[in-house]
Amino acid sequence: MSSFTPHRTSRRAGFSASLRTEWATFLSVRGWVLAMAASVLVTVSLGLLIAGGTRSTCVTGKGEGTCPAPLVGPDGTAVSDKYYFVHQPLTGNGSITARVSDMTGQIRLPDAVPGVRNVQEGVVPWAKTGLLVRQSLKQGTPYAAVMLTGAHGVRMQHNYIHDVAGGPHNGPQWLRLTRSGDTITGYESDDGKTWTEVSTVKLAGLPETVEIGLFATSPGASWDMAQAFAQATATFDQITVQGANGSWRRDDVGVVLESDGKTPHHPGGVVESGDKLIVTGGGDIGPATVEGGLRADLMLIGGALGLIPVLVVAATFVTAQGGRGLFRTGPPAGPHPERLLAAKAAVMGAVAFVTGLVTSAVVVPAGLALLRANDNPIQPLTLGTGLRVIVGYAALTAAAAVLALGLAALVKRAVVASGLAIALVVVPYFLATAGLAPWLLMITPAAGFAITQSVPTFAHVDVQQSLLGGYYPLPPWAGLAVACGYAAITLAAASVRRTA
């Protein structure tokens, strides 16, 4: 045992010496230090330029002016809460049962003739009609609903961000919603006799008296990076309510007024026909991913450009002075090549991490402060998400630097390695930003940009597949894992080649 101890100590001392040498080498080249500073300057300048020049305006019942702050749901997420509601007060326990015998709608499509509105019959995939119980009519309050959707069958949703799938839609659908204390249960049936539970949820703090009834809503049709008008209409019959015996009340919850302050914009409504209630509504009950305000990750929109100096420095760091022991043939005269490469990667990764950390720690909070000063609505940002965005960008910067370093060790030419790194990290990001080939953010190191996503995506909300709309095809940590995987594999391959 003792005979191996000096060897281990020597190897540790050798690696520490290599680290000190590589650190001194990096600091000795003023151009490298200035390039890292330029990386910070580019990203911060672009982020603050965008934040300082952004002015959001909205048309409300008071005319055009400052946009309201995002509506926030029980979980702190920006939400949409607009629908037409036919309801009764329910005190204590009870239930509502109804059959959705028909579901239709209208969708505005791109104008076939310029200036002529192209509205056609149809429903969007996440149009929603069904039964709903909620704390009050105040927007953003807790609720639970069992519903029929345009193209996703029966669903049970609650508190905007939670969604459970039921069965498919194969014609008229019976729905039932029951309340027992704080517990809400949704059921579905094809015949009104055999019932299947969709889901059970708890709405903590539900008051003794709640509102229960029928609703209809429809998010807009997505085209041209915006949402256009859409409505859903449901025909309800076989309606029974237990525990509530009041008359039906009608509310167009969240309806927006035109600039005259009196005329509703795309109002909903209800028509009574015998024992049927035909309910029409537009809007959505769910997370607001685009409409919920400006996102924190937009402050890092210049991050891809800011990575270019980092990638160039990392490639040059390996090839400077002929590789300094990495590219020699024959027995090494100095430190082992794999030890030298590991020391270079550690130094470059650490420098890049600090560079990215300084960048994001400055531009994200400063950019958000500028946006708020200009009265722009901002998406809610939790402390945990904010830290992930800031530290995550630093981790992405480090991974990209190690990738470029490994490529340089493989090809032995800084120019070629820099070009490859830019092609793998920067170019896919810009293509995805333009709405082209977003799938590249799944299979290239550019997937790591997902770690900066500040607004989560939800399966029950359709989004434009563009970074400008906050879309990343991979979750944040999975995207970063792809980038780190590329860096690790490239570095390992370079190490094997150097020692072969």
Salt bridges, closest charged atoms under 4 A:
GLU22 OE2 - ARG324 NH1 3.23
GLU22 OE1 - LYS344 NZ 2.93
ASP75 OD2 - HIS162 NE2 3.71
ASP81 OD2 - ARG134 NH2 2.76
ASP111 OD2 - ARG108 NH2 3.13
ASP163 OD2 - ARG155 NH2 2.50
GLU211 OE1 - HIS87 ND1 2.63
ASP237 OD2 - ARG99 NH2 2.74
ASP251 OD2 - HIS87 NE2 2.64
GLU258 OE2 - HIS265 ND1 2.93
GLU272 OE2 - ARG250 NH2 2.16
ASP284 OD1 - LYS128 NZ 3.06
ASP297 OD2 - ARG295 NH2 2.95
